[in-house]
Amino acid sequence: MTRLFTYQTTVKDEWLDHNNHMNDAEYNRVFSNATDAYLGHVGLSESEIERRQYTVFTLENHETYQKEVNKGEDLTVAVQLIDHDAKRLHVFMTLYDQAEDICATYEVMLMGIDTNSGRPAPFPEDIAQNIEKEAELVDKEGLEQPKELGRQIGIRRK
């Protein structure tokens, strides 16, 4: 793994489905929690969101499922900033199991929102600077774009 921001969690019993592995909706929960942790990492913790009256909404997301995740398994989500502008973050997350196998991926577009107006708004200056630092880190890591990035759902015909 890289030096990118990571989020860690453990599969809870209530996250299991009738196949006795993590339900697909719970992958979204893990990625959503990882998003919140990442936003806290760049300076938008819950308390800062309330204080600044500024938040981030999800505009669109796409998940891929690559390996089953089981009860009690420790998970790590690596967060890679793909692109950003004054108001938006394009983020890619990779969920790893204890063996560091890729279990799922998550691509998301996030939008900064002024909670008073309910409208899109640029990131506060210090948050924007933190986002720039994240972008520089990704550049230094020299990471390739994930193969799942920008995937389209469809049936491939031969």
C-alpha positions in Angstrom: 0.0 0.0 0.0 1.0 3.6 -0.3 1.3 6.5 2.1 -2.2 7.8 1.2 -4.8 8.4 3.8 -6.3 5.2 5.0 -9.4 4.3 7.1 -9.8 1.1 9.0 -12.7 -0.8 10.3 -13.9 -4.4 11.1 -16.8 -6.2 9.6 -19.7 -6.2 12.2 -22.1 -9.1 12.6 -25.1 -6.9 11.6 -23.4 -6.2 8.2 -23.7 -9.8 7.1 -26.3 -11.0 4.6 -27.9 -14.4 4.0 -24.7 -15.6 2.3 -22.8 -14.9 5.5 -20.6 -12.2 4.0 -20.8 -8.4 4.0 -24.0 -7.2 2.4 -23.5 -4.9 -0.6 -25.2 -2.0 1.2 -22.6 -2.2 3.9 -19.7 -1.7 1.5 -21.3 1.7 0.8 -21.4 2.3 4.6 -17.7 1.6 4.9 -16.9 3.9 1.9 -19.2 6.6 3.3 -17.5 6.4 6.7 -14.1 6.5 4.9 -15.3 9.6 3.1 -16.2 11.3 6.4 -12.8 10.3 7.9 -11.0 11.7 4.8 -12.9 14.9 5.0 -11.9 15.2 8.7 -8.3 14.5 7.5 -8.5 17.6 5.2 -10.1 19.7 8.0 -13.8 19.1 7.7 -14.6 17.1 10.8 -18.2 17.0 12.0 -17.5 19.9 14.5 -15.8 22.0 11.7 -18.7 21.3 9.4 -21.1 22.7 12.0 -18.8 25.6 12.9 -18.2 26.7 9.4 -21.7 25.9 8.1 -20.0 24.2 5.2 -20.3 20.5 4.2 -19.7 18.1 1.4 -22.4 16.2 -0.5 -22.0 13.1 -2.7 -23.0 13.8 -6.3 -22.4 10.4 -7.8 -20.6 7.2 -7.0 -19.7 3.8 -8.4 -18.7 0.7 -6.6 -17.1 -2.6 -7.8 -17.1 -5.8 -5.8 -14.1 -8.0 -6.3 -13.8 -10.3 -3.3 -16.2 -11.4 -0.5 -15.6 -9.9 2.9 -16.4 -12.0 5.9 -17.5 -11.6 9.5 -14.9 -10.1 11.8 -12.5 -9.3 9.0 -10.3 -6.2 9.4 -10.6 -3.8 6.5 -8.5 -0.9 5.2 -9.7 1.7 2.7 -7.0 3.7 0.9 -8.2 7.0 -0.4 -6.7 8.5 -3.6 -7.6 12.0 -4.7 -8.0 11.8 -8.5 -8.9 15.4 -9.3 -10.3 18.6 -7.7 -11.4 22.1 -8.4 -12.6 25.0 -6.2 -15.8 23.1 -5.1 -15.4 19.4 -6.1 -13.4 16.4 -5.2 -13.1 13.3 -7.5 -11.9 10.5 -5.2 -11.2 6.9 -5.6 -11.1 4.4 -2.8 -9.8 0.8 -2.6 -11.0 -1.5 0.1 -8.4 -4.1 1.2 -8.8 -7.2 3.4 -6.2 -8.4 6.0 -4.2 -10.1 3.2 -4.1 -6.8 1.3 -6.2 -8.2 -1.5 -8.5 -5.7 -3.2 -12.1 -6.5 -2.2 -14.0 -3.5 -3.6 -13.5 -0.1 -5.1 -15.4 3.1 -4.9 -15.3 6.2 -7.2 -17.1 9.3 -6.0 -17.7 12.9 -6.9 -18.1 15.2 -3.9 -19.3 18.8 -3.9 -18.7 21.5 -1.3 -21.9 23.1 0.0 -22.7 26.2 2.0 -25.3 24.9 4.5 -26.9 28.3 4.9 -27.8 28.6 1.2 -27.9 24.9 0.4 -25.9 25.8 -2.7 -22.4 24.7 -4.0 -19.6 26.9 -2.7 -15.8 26.9 -2.9 -13.8 25.1 -0.2 -12.7 27.4 2.6 -9.2 28.6 2.0 -7.5 26.4 4.6 -9.4 23.3 3.4 -8.4 24.1 -0.2 -4.8 24.3 0.9 -5.1 20.9 2.6 -6.6 19.5 -0.6 -3.7 20.8 -2.6 -1.3 19.1 -0.2 -3.2 15.8 -0.8 -3.0 16.3 -4.5 0.8 16.9 -4.2 1.1 13.7 -2.1 -0.7 11.7 -4.8 1.6 13.2 -7.4 4.7 12.3 -5.3 3.5 8.7 -5.0 3.5 8.4 -8.8 0.3 6.3 -8.7 -1.3 5.2 -11.9 -5.0 5.8 -12.3 -6.9 2.7 -11.0 -8.2 0.4 -13.8 -11.7 0.7 -12.3 -11.7 4.5 -12.7 -14.5 5.7 -14.9 -15.9 2.3 -15.5 -19.2 2.0 -17.3 -21.8 -0.6 -16.5 -22.8 -2.7 -19.5 -22.8 -6.2 -21.0 -19.8 -6.8 -23.2 -20.7 -8.4 -26.4 -18.3 -10.4 -28.5 
